Amino acid sequence: MKNLKKTLCLLLAVLMTVSLLAGCGSKDSDNKDGKKVFTVGIDAEYPPFSYLGDDGNYTGFDIEIAQAACDQLGWEMKVFPVNWDQKLVQLDGKECDCIWSGMTILDSMKEAGYTLSAPYYDNTQVIMVKEGSDIKSSADLAGKVVAVQQGTSGDALLSEDGDLASLTATFQSLVRCDSFLKCFTELSGGAVDAVIVDKPVATSYADKNGGFTVLSEELGAEQYGIAFRADDKELCASIEGAVKTLVDNGTYAKIAEKYPDIVNNLLFLN
Amino acid sequence: MTLSTMILKMCEGLGSTCAIFFLTLLFSLPLGMLFALLRMSKNKVVSSVMRFIISVLRGTPLMLQLLAVTYGPHYLINDLGVARNKLIPVVIAFAINYAAYFAEIYRGGIDSMPVGQYEAAGVLGYTKIQTFMRIILPQVVKRIMPSITNEVVTLVKDTSIAFCVSYEELFTIGKQIANSQTSFTPFLIAGIFYFVFNGLVDVVMGRIEKRMDYYQ
């Protein structure tokens, strides 16, 4: 009996060590058929660009385009949901090959040397409030509590050295949540008075859930792009090339049709 | 951002972290005793209900409990709002969760006392409450101190979970700075802060343990 226990223990120990080692080294950039594996880092809670679809798979405009581009190149695409406020650290850590998920191109990214694709989407920030709120414009936000998702462009705009820092100064406080859903829950629960969020996210959420109003005022214009590591210029060029082909052969427009909230701001189509 | 502004900003966060830490201890230590006594109740219904509650509290992630306490009421009844001051739901969730762990530590301590002591106390004319307060409890506290220290050290690190309900504590601010500066330094600073904090906890708890070593 004692021997059996010992053997079992030893076996378990060996198994654990082996599985530990198996974790290393298996991160290859090619799969078994010799196809290149392209790992796309996404924010899994960012509809309509990237989100968990009804069928339990990640979907969204960016993911469909990425998939189509990979098909074009004959690569295998993998989706890797990142922790959005750590996305660049995770990109540097080679957990994914790019960040492609409604990502705003920031000056700080250029300064840090990341390879950035040509912008593909004009993004604006909007203010979302509860229906019947007395907030009608950004001026009414004075003395209010405002929520924003941490690490998003809204956060960057409203932070101390951002373009809208003077607006932030009028708030009672700025609350940073780790997902949009939490921002919206805080709003519906009355813990915050307004949420500053990317326009497509606001409109798609307000359409699906009643009780919210998206103000027409648009704050801070910026553009979405794809971020690659500094030394991945070639990879960026291949992806840009594949996307260009998709635009030319009409696939891009076909995918965009499925996302009416964003189609008007897509730079390649307008 | 210079290193000193970074550290200064994170010190602000440290205040919020300390608030969670001390308030949680303040409420969970006595609450844990209540849980333990209910858990050891002679009434089968009371003890099994408490046992179930403790197993739920220990068997589900603290992050989930935090979300449930903060947003749960609003999801269940739409009229109930979400608390503006996040410290309240955070401390409630932490205190209940830690009380469950403390309860089991207390129970272990109380169960470890030999029956002979109760019998002897009975012979000497101590009432049940007197026996517990004057004879059992002081010895239990001594015995469980190392386990309590263990939990307290874990609590220091667990405070970073409060981020999931948008409570800005040390680690949240560290992440914010790391993101805006694309630098790893804030994490390093946060690590040092937690380590020093726990160093202090170690020293304080060690002193308390030593004080209680009056039989040796």
Chai-1 contact restraints between the chains, C-beta under 6 A:
chainA,res_idxA,chainB,res_idxB,connection_type,confidence,min_distance_angstrom,max_distance_angstrom,comment,restraint_id
A,D85,B,K175,contact,1.0,0.0,6.0,A-B,restraint_1
A,D85,B,N179,contact,1.0,0.0,6.0,A-B,restraint_2
A,L88,B,T182,contact,1.0,0.0,6.0,A-B,restraint_3
A,A112,B,T182,contact,1.0,0.0,6.0,A-B,restraint_4
A,G151,B,N179,contact,1.0,0.0,6.0,A-B,restraint_5
A,V175,B,S166,contact,1.0,0.0,6.0,A-B,restraint_6
A,C177,B,S166,contact,1.0,0.0,6.0,A-B,restraint_7
A,T185,B,Y71,contact,1.0,0.0,6.0,A-B,restraint_8
A,E186,B,V82,contact,1.0,0.0,6.0,A-B,restraint_9
A,G189,B,H74,contact,1.0,0.0,6.0,A-B,restraint_10
A,G189,B,G81,contact,1.0,0.0,6.0,A-B,restraint_11
A,G189,B,V82,contact,1.0,0.0,6.0,A-B,restraint_12
A,G190,B,G81,contact,1.0,0.0,6.0,A-B,restraint_13
A,A191,B,V82,contact,1.0,0.0,6.0,A-B,restraint_14
A,A191,B,R84,contact,1.0,0.0,6.0,A-B,restraint_15
